[in-house]
């Protein structure tokens, strides 16, 4: 082949469009700060975040589905997310986890054939690690993955590559914080089972005849469900005659749910002076007070009296060091928010003045 012909071939190859194009009108690329603010889950390789697909590689069926899901996401984004063995990836946060469903011991409910949901790592504040869980029973593996792709992107494993037409790869995918609509029959069944599950958990959390482990696991699960209907139960535990571990888990659950109706309870715990030995930073009183402060950290728009209470705690000579530090951390974050809010109008006015000039 002549040198001139070689050059022509090389140029033609460089000008060709990628074979893999995007099928859908996906959300625009966002900065990590905006992703956190909007409570999206980012799956991307943008040098600031990454994701992988994690599954049990000893199961040939799940292994095959993992490869198919990788290919489908590649068709959507232009990125091949790594495939990792779920047995060797720890908690697998920031990934997509494919796994068999196992019955939970802390409540009894008829299992659904599959579930698709995003889990948030403790302490579940905006920007913390998240993972997408696709759980399924035997025989429902493909149905579960298709439900995720259909709900999030309007495609299935079979159609993800077929629907690509004239779009450049975006190299980023943003999964919605909530998935819907799942098939109506499944959605209705899920809601009924969820309501039954919440009732069972509330009963177990308040039944003092049960062993303490069953009770605090029920409390923790109530928090993980992030349902505000559990707030009165959790507040009752915090204000009642309960053990330290029960109050500790109730405070953690309140922080997960972030219901402002729990703020008076948290403020009430902290408004009482510490009565124990403040040099012993791991006694029951310290754990409960620190739990109340950490729960307040998760709340949005704390009332001014609560900010004043935290200021008093942060400077008190009769307070546990860890509680003081936690309160000071909230105040630092509050101050940064105020500065950002005050700066925003100035920036807008400056941009307007520059535009006028």
FENQUI-V274515 format. One record per pair of residues at least 12 apart in sequence whose ideal C-beta (glycine too) atoms are under 6 Angstrom apart, sorted by sequence separation. I is the first residue (numbers start at 1). J is the second residue. If there is no record, write none. Layout:
i:j
I:J
I:J
This chain:
i:j
118:130
119:131
238:250
53:66
70:83
205:218
237:250
314:327
118:132
119:133
134:148
204:218
205:219
313:327
314:328
32:48
53:69
117:133
234:250
53:70
66:83
201:218
310:327
314:331
116:134
234:253
115:135
201:221
234:254
310:330
201:222
310:331
114:136
270:292
152:175
269:292
113:137
114:140
266:292
113:140
235:262
238:265
53:81
57:85
93:121
151:179
205:233
231:259
52:81
198:227
216:245
220:249
228:257
266:295
51:81
52:82
53:83
54:84
56:86
114:144
216:246
219:249
223:253
226:256
231:261
235:265
266:296
293:323
55:86
116:147
151:182
202:233
219:250
222:253
226:257
228:259
231:262
52:84
54:86
66:98
116:148
290:322
216:249
223:256
290:323
293:326
297:330
45:79
97:131
101:135
219:253
223:257
286:320
289:323
293:327
54:89
94:129
147:182
62:98
93:129
95:131
96:132
97:133
98:134
99:135
101:137
290:326
54:92
93:131
92:131
248:287
255:294
267:306
270:309
281:320
244:284
251:291
255:295
258:298
281:321
54:95
247:288
251:292
254:295
258:299
281:322
267:309
278:320
51:94
52:95
53:96
54:97
55:98
244:287
248:291
255:298
51:95
251:295
274:318
274:319
20:75
20:78
116:179
65:141
69:145
41:118
65:145
109:193
72:157
75:160
75:161
39:126
109:196
72:160
109:197
41:130
68:157
75:164
36:126
107:197
36:127
78:169
79:171
77:170
78:171
107:200
107:201
77:173
106:217
106:218
106:221
44:172
24:153
43:173
42:174
124:256
40:174
41:175
39:177
23:163
23:164
21:164
29:172
26:170
22:167
21:167
22:169
27:174
22:170
125:298
